[in-house]
Amino acid sequence: MAHPKSRISKQRKRKRRTHLKAEIPQLAVCKNTGETHRFHRAYFVDGDMYYKGQVIVKAPEDQD
């Protein structure tokens, strides 16, 4: 069975991984509502759910 010639220590492995950091998420502005949101994510404005500038789910209307 194959095995590595020398084992990489935990410290060495962790030093290499410190350079992987989360990037700042890209933001978009909706042309219809003017709301700032993340790309490829649905967002809420006044209870309505929007995606790509179109209403996907309407807010429930109160029935009194």
C-alpha positions as CSV (number, residue, x, y, z in Angstrom):
1,M,0.0,0.0,0.0
2,A,1.4,3.4,-0.9
3,H,2.2,5.9,1.8
4,P,3.8,9.4,1.8
5,K,7.6,9.5,2.1
6,S,7.3,12.1,4.8
7,R,4.3,13.2,6.8
8,I,3.2,16.8,6.7
9,S,2.8,18.2,10.2
10,K,-0.4,19.8,11.4
11,Q,1.4,23.1,11.9
12,R,2.7,23.1,8.3
13,K,-0.7,22.2,6.9
14,R,-2.4,24.9,8.9
15,K,0.1,27.6,7.8
16,R,-0.7,26.8,4.2
17,R,-4.4,27.1,4.8
18,T,-4.3,30.5,6.5
19,H,-4.2,32.2,3.1
20,L,-7.7,30.9,2.3
21,K,-10.0,33.7,3.4
22,A,-13.6,34.5,2.7
23,E,-14.1,37.2,0.0
24,I,-16.5,40.2,0.3
25,P,-19.8,39.1,-1.2
26,Q,-20.7,40.8,-4.5
27,L,-23.7,43.1,-4.2
28,A,-26.2,44.1,-6.9
29,V,-28.9,46.8,-7.0
30,C,-32.3,45.9,-8.2
31,K,-33.5,48.1,-11.1
32,N,-37.1,47.8,-10.1
33,T,-37.0,48.3,-6.3
34,G,-33.5,49.9,-5.8
35,E,-32.8,47.4,-3.1
36,T,-29.2,46.2,-2.6
37,H,-28.9,42.4,-2.4
38,R,-26.5,39.6,-3.0
39,F,-26.1,38.1,-6.5
40,H,-28.2,35.0,-7.2
41,R,-30.2,35.4,-4.0
42,A,-33.9,36.1,-3.4
43,Y,-34.6,39.2,-1.3
44,F,-37.6,40.8,0.5
45,V,-39.0,44.2,0.0
46,D,-42.1,45.2,1.9
47,G,-42.9,41.6,2.5
48,D,-42.7,40.6,-1.2
49,M,-40.0,38.2,-2.2
50,Y,-38.1,39.2,-5.3
51,Y,-35.6,37.4,-7.5
52,K,-33.9,39.0,-10.6
53,G,-36.3,42.0,-10.3
54,Q,-39.5,40.0,-10.4
55,V,-41.9,39.2,-7.7
56,I,-41.7,35.6,-6.8
57,V,-43.9,35.4,-3.7
58,K,-46.5,38.1,-2.8
59,A,-46.9,39.2,0.8
60,P,-50.0,37.8,2.4
61,E,-52.8,40.4,2.6
62,D,-54.5,40.9,5.9
63,Q,-58.2,39.8,5.9
64,D,-60.1,41.6,8.6
